Every structure is written in C-alpha cells, then in structure tokens.
Amino acid sequence: MMNIKRILTVVLVICMLATCLAACTPQIEIPTDPTQGTEPTQGIEPTQGTDPTDPTEPTTPAVQDLLIFKEGTVLRMATGYNNTKTGLFFDAETAKDGITLADGKTYHTGDLKPTWVEVQNRLGMVFENKWTGAGSAEKEFKYWAEQLDQVDMVSGNATLLNEYGVAGKLVDIAEYLDLMPNFKAYLDSNPIVRLAITGNTDSGAIYFSPYFDGVSDIERMPLMRTDWVEKLLNGEGEFTAAASGKLNAASYTPYMPTSGKVTVDVVNKAGTAVESVTKNYDKAGNIIKTMNDALAKGEVTGVQAVNMLRKYIDEAYNGYYGTNRADLFIGQNAAWDADELVALLRCVVANAQTLNGTDTVFGLFSREDDNNQRRVDMFRFAGTLFGVRGLESRQDYLYVGADGQLHDARMDKETYEAMERMNAMVEEGLMSASFVNTSDEDTSTMLANDLGFMHYDYNQTQTIYNETKLQAGEKYMAVMVPVARWFDGTNANGVYMRFTESWRSVKTDGWAISIDGINGDQDKLYAALKIIDFAYSEEGQILMSYGPDAFIKTNSDGSYVTFNFNGKQMPVISDATYAELWEKASGNYTNYARFYLGSTLSFMKSQAFEYQCTHTVGKEGAGYISTAIGLGTIKHPELAMTENPWYTIVPTVLPLTKVENDMIKGYTELSNNFNTSKDKVNYLIDIIVGGFTIENMGSIEECVNTVSNTWNGNNALSIRNDAWELLKEYYQTLIR
C-alpha cells in the first residue's frame, strides 16, 4: 500500500472560493441566446489541458499512461443516476422507436448514450449494461450487494460503499493513485476533498470515486415573483387598489429586534463594492409588531398592510431604497430578513385581486407539494431564514460547531423554534394549501396559474418557467439570501449576517469497483481505474459535462468556441444542442444531459454548460448572488479546515466501521422520522404543517429530549464524533 504522506504533499488550499465563485458569476460573457453563437475569446483544442492556476481543475500531468489494459476489455456497468432513464444506455421510454440527436445519429433502446460511446472510443474498453435503475444509488447497490461477482462497476451511496469497502468487497482506489495522475493531482490540490471520501483513517482507503454536481458554489436559492414585489412596493405616494382582501389573525411574532439598530453589509446597487445599511427599529419599529398591534385592534386590509410595509421600509432604512422599495427584497443591494419577508407574504396573500385578478394567491410553495423529497426544501429554507445550521447538511443533519465538534440539528432547540415559526406562517395562510394538504400541485402550475409567489430551489431548472409558464411582464427570479442571526462563535449574542449552508461539495453518491466482479483480472481493474482517472482530466471533465465534441461549437480549425466562465475559457454548446435541449427537455440542462447525452451521471460536472442554458432572468438573479458571495456579503461553509471550525463544511462521509454503521442504523426512529425520501415521513415538515401535535413531541423541549434520548440521537452523535476526531487526526497527516 502506498505511503499516504508521500501521496499528498501539497499544502491545503485554505479557501477555494476565490477561484471558484458561484456558477453564474457576472464575469461570464456570452450571448443571451447561445443559438446566435459567439466569437471565441480563446480557441482550445478539445483535448487540451487546464489552466494550472485553477486549483479545482489541475493540469493533466504529462506522464506515461500506466493504466494499460487489453483493447476491448468488457466492463459490466451497474452505474447511472437513480432511474432507468439516467443510465449509460438508452431505455425504451427515452429511445422509443429510435431517437435522432444533435450529433445526427439515431439511437435505439439498449444503445450506449453518446458520452459513453465516446468513452469506449477514446479509452478502448467495452461496456455491458447491468443498470437496473432501482430508484436511487442506495437501492441500486443493495440490489447488487449479494451478487457483486456479476458487476465490475456499481453505483452506491457513500455510507454503503464505505461499509462494503471496509468489508473487502470494493477496491481501495487509494492503492492505485500513482497510476492515476489526474485523480491524484486533484486530491493533492484539495486535501479537504480527500478527507471527505476517506473510508478508513488507518489506511487512507478510498472506496468510491466522488461526484461533484458543481463544486464550491451556492446550490439552492430563494426565488420570487419579482414583478409582484415591484407592483406592491414601488412608486410615489400610497398604494391603492380597486379591491383587496384582509390579513388573517396574527400567529407569527417578531424574530428580529423590536428596538435598537442592526447594521449589515450589502453590495451596492451597482454591484461594485460593499456598503453598510442600518435597520433602525427605534425609528420604524419592527414591521411584524406594527402589523400585529394593528390586527389586535381590528381588521387590516391588504392595502393597509402594503402601506405599513412601505412606510416601514422608508423609515427603517432612512430612505435608502427611495421609491424602489422592492430592492429591499429583489435588488443587488437587498437586505431583507425573515420578519420583512413575512410582512411581504401577508401583503401578497391579501392582495390577490391586484396580483392575479382572483381571490386566491399563495405565498410559499414547494416544487412538488405531494413529494416529501421536495417538501423538505421548506425546512431547509427555514434554516436560512432563522439562522439554523444542519438543515442543509452534506451529511444527515450534521454540522461542525464553533467548538470543533459535530452537532445534529435534530437535537437543537433552535431547529424546532424555526419550525414553530414556519407553522405560524401556515396558521396565517401564507403557505400553499396544496403544501399543507399534500395535493399534486407543482411549481409549473403554481407559476402558470399565477397562484404562487415564492419557493426555495435550484435556479436553472426553476427560472426556465419564465420561458415556458409566465407571460410578458411577469418575472420569477432568484433573490438575495436573507439576513439572519447566526451563532458562529464570534459573538455570544450572534451575528446578523447572510449565510447559506446550501453549498456544493462531494455528493453522497459515487461509483465503486467490485473486487468479486473483476476477480483478479488486471485488465478489468485498470480499465475501471482508467475511467475514474480520465474523468478528472480536462478532456474527461468536458466530456462528462458536455457530451462528445459533436454537441459543442467548434471553429474552422476544430478547436472549441469558448467563453469566459469563472475566469476560465470553457466550450460553447452548438446551436443544434441548444435547440434540442429545449425541444426534448424544455430547457432543463440536467435532464437533457442525463436522459440523452449520458453526461453528468457522476464524477465532476462543470456548471459551464448549465449556465449557457440558464434563462436570462435566471442569470440576472444568480448574478446578484454571485457578486455578493465574491464580495463576502454572503458567507458559506468552506471546503477547508477553517480557523473557525463553524465554517468548515461537514464531510460527506465519516470513516465508520460496519459495527458503528449498524449501531446507527439500529436507531430506526431517528432515521425513519426524519427521512428526506419521496414517500417517507419527516417530522420537521409535520411540525411546519401541524405544529407540535406528534406523540412525545408536543413541545420544543419534548422534541429535543425525545430525539436526543428516546431515539438515541446522543448515541449516534457520539459515534460520529469519535469518527470525526479520527478524521481530523488523519487530516494532519495530509498537510504535513
């Protein structure tokens, strides 16, 4: 086995953010419509290496290829992404009677998808389809777990892959890093990534190849109907309306202060620098208290509520936003917080006639209101609103505290306080009825029917609806992350700032090599290792993100037409690809890539392709957020062991033994009651919808006690903290 200290000699890159800003940075220059083409700012050959100054994508080392295997070596592949549509081979539903793609070729059921045809051609192995499309990486691996001799490469979730790796069922990739220059170079440059995939701290074993769906940038964002905000808040004088509803009885109470002042940093309106704004509660009061006091005296109409909010914005911010008060929420210089959002939601719901001409409009909704996998975004949003860590963790509900220890959000009273506040919004009718009653309403119908105002989700896939569901003058856009009070350990009373835990890192799924499958066959082993190493080369990263060169725009000399993405030249997709993306996937890049090209199924996905497919409105909102991240007014977990451990992103996996994993799995109430899968139960969502009505969970105190003690949360956390300590000790060996 190789000496780990010799493998990793590069000092930790303390902060990847400076070279890897959010995927939609304003530096990017590309035509609004990629079908119109762009002049190249630099022509690069399809197989050329990367910029060596970019630590996230190291230069392909100029070394001899040591992974030599017999041409035509067959690999049995139980690999893909979740379902039958997203495997390496075309399924019957996608291919139908034959499907012709932008490369001019026709594909049939059972044919390899273009990306994997190209992998075969470039690397020289042959793929055999073993993918069942069981529904998730975990289910796929469980299907093969007792018959691993039937497959050579298999998808799985990190916990299971580590468990079976330790048990001697999966290849320890770390033993072969000297034969894998591209993958080794990436890990050498990013020891924190190495830490996140280490399955055994004694040996430094790695049992799966990591998957990055983008890296070190923001993932989910708040999205709003910004035209509605402008209609309600902007302009001279008072707001008037021909008809208006009234506010429901108050349930939500102030989260932010009711007196004093709070100063926060924002990006200036021009997006060029940082400036400070002050929320003056002594002058303006707290808008929720103002509205609640008025409701206690009698009826408050939607018109009155809007004028209360307008007056509050003028006074609290001392005229900073002028007559463009909507910028408090939707501008580059936005500074909104949870209380101001609830006040806005009250105004939206009570002014349906003004906004959509009916008697009904909803404030918050989820992408699919009957799908638990999407409904859980509501408690993730609660974490961002109310300063709660662990609700968007990379592993379970864990986060690293300022004390350097792991904590579990399910045992924090602040988690349940946030859910209680979300329930208050439900009580006031500020969430969609379909979310509360779990109908099959989804984002597309909410936006198409002008019923929904806001949700929390991925920018590219959701702002597509500006093209497909909204009318002229309507606008659904990502808006700034809210100001909240976060306890990062620097101040006993917390810090009012913007922070997002929704940060891209190693995902929880990966591909592994079956020891029983390759059965001592070096050709099979080297072919499988070659796929992983190739995927981390410049050539491989482009292929795994874009698909083959036939889907990329090229110059007359065969080099790629490129554009500036995060300070690096990246390929432009072809006109035919762009048109086909809309024709076959309604503009959804991820679905198009996975269903038709066979790319973005694992390894390292560049966001450069996705950016080109992002609607103009999507680019605008995400650009604001990217600028704020770049200027430091939105903080986030970092892919580093930071000086203040509160900012260290939790590893995607921990080096737990099978015994330890079995113990944690045995705490079934802990896992079953906080499940994020489609048809499962999640008590955090249940509390949002119905309050503290669950047996033994009738109050915040009971929730914390039940989870910590009755459901063995403390025991599970203790096991994980022991593994975390081992991982931190191992980390020191990586940076020496």
Summary of the structure (lengths in Angstrom):
residues: 736
radius of gyration: 25.9
end to end distance: 19.2
largest distance: 83.0
contacts: 2607
relative contact order: 0.17
helix: 42%
strand: 16%
